[in-house]
Amino acid sequence: MRAAVVREYGPPGVVRVEEVADPVPGPKDVLVRVRATAVTSGDARIRGARFPRGFAPFARLALGVRRPRRSVLGLTFSGTVEAVGSEVTDVSVGDEVAGTTGARMGTHAELVVVRATKVVPVPAGVSHDDAAGVIFGGTTALFYLREKAHLQDRPGSSVLVVGASGAVGTNAVQLAHNAGATVTGVCSGANADLVRSLGATHVVDHTTTDVTTLPERYDVVFDTVGTLSPASGRPLLADGGVLLLAVASLGDTLRARGDVKAGPAPERVGDMRELLDLVASGRLRVVLDRVLPLDEVVAAHERVDSGRKVGNVLLRP
Ligand SMILES: NC(=O)c1ccc[n+]([C@@H]2O[C@H](COP(=O)([O-])OP(=O)(O)OC[C@H]3O[C@@H](n4cnc5c(N)ncnc54)[C@H](OP(=O)(O)O)[C@@H]3O)[C@@H](O)[C@H]2O)c1
């Protein structure tokens, strides 16, 4: 099969499309032909060995000290089941499925092997692009808003989303709006109309306004880009408010407690099912920045590295 291979950490140009051996499913696995996969900020972080402050030694131990241990990156996929392991009973050849591969990565390829328990059916009417696109940002936004901020228990909340036009942010704006919150999105002026169309009542242009100087106070402040720290974000909180830091240094992550929440969002099939159902029902829109063939994987990484991507960058292997 063809795959985007990363044999050394570095800029987007280190990624090369190569012919590699097809992955072979074990007894509990399924083999999926990848129709769409996202190049996420997580993939770009791994490729460039760029991690939030303090995490680099641990990340390199986990991912490869001098070069990526897993040379094919990619976490999210949507595609068609091509083979199933001998112990798999609830997934069949021909099923349209989506999911994540977690630490195994490997989705930037024509074929991927994944545990059968880790895939969810793609509902009728949902495209592979949308299914692959919603997972990374959607699971993160859902986890933070529901389990870290308990937004469902705070009816009529005010929510500030910093990075409202990114993969996490576009989902956060919509999920908060769906939960009945009044949403303020922070992005550049060029993305203001998009963010309003996703459900934000107010938009702040970070190129002209320093978010830490805003006079308003919010029940939830969700920073998805890493511009706020506990010290700069807390003053934006209303009484009883909570500060969500999707990007935090190791120190801030270890110290996060009380009104500050940080840490990794889990990849759970229940959350993926829920997000795909929301997409199927039209209550969650998947924002796509661009959809590229595998051969343009370097351009995909460049776009992610720009820090300007709007929603999701996808590959169609
Ligand atoms: N904790 C976790 O489990 C977890 C999970 C997923 C992701 N993350 C992290 O979350 C971060 C965001 O991921 P992502 O994929 O959503 O990012 P992304 O899509 O790459 O974010 C790009 C967006 O950020 C906006 N942006 C850039 N600088 C900004 C600023 N100063 N203020 C407001 N908006 C700004 C840009 O909008 P404009 O062009 O309009 O400025 C752009 O649309 C990444 O660092 C990722 O590693 C953490």
The ligand as an ORCA input file, in Angstrom:
! r2SCAN-3c Opt
* xyz 0 1
  N      -5.716     18.251     25.484
  C      -6.029     17.470     24.482
  O      -6.396     16.298     24.632
  C      -5.985     18.013     23.085
  C      -6.706     17.371     22.085
  C      -6.711     17.929     20.809
  C      -5.959     19.053     20.547
  N      -5.217     19.604     21.536
  C      -4.386     20.778     21.256
  O      -5.270     21.845     21.019
  C      -4.656     22.763     20.145
  C      -5.668     23.169     19.119
  O      -5.892     22.128     18.231
  P      -6.711     22.398     16.913
  O      -6.492     21.208     16.059
  O      -8.084     22.816     17.214
  O      -5.903     23.628     16.318
  P      -5.983     24.259     14.883
  O      -7.196     23.763     14.179
  O      -4.672     24.087     14.235
  O      -6.161     25.809     15.247
  C      -6.086     26.710     14.201
  C      -7.000     27.875     14.497
  O      -6.499     28.580     15.628
  C      -6.833     29.941     15.461
  N      -5.900     30.769     16.205
  C      -4.547     30.810     16.059
  N      -4.037     31.698     16.936
  C      -5.072     32.198     17.648
  C      -5.187     33.133     18.715
  N      -4.126     33.755     19.226
  N      -6.407     33.389     19.206
  C      -7.498     32.786     18.711
  N      -7.461     31.895     17.693
  C      -6.254     31.616     17.180
  C      -6.756     30.188     13.991
  O      -7.729     31.118     13.687
  P      -7.349     32.507     12.968
  O      -6.625     32.137     11.706
  O      -8.692     33.123     12.744
  O      -6.472     33.239     13.940
  C      -7.063     28.811     13.349
  O      -8.356     28.753     12.767
  C      -3.409     22.087     19.594
  O      -2.276     22.670     20.193
  C      -3.552     20.648     20.003
  O      -2.310     20.050     20.252
  C      -5.210     19.129     22.799
*
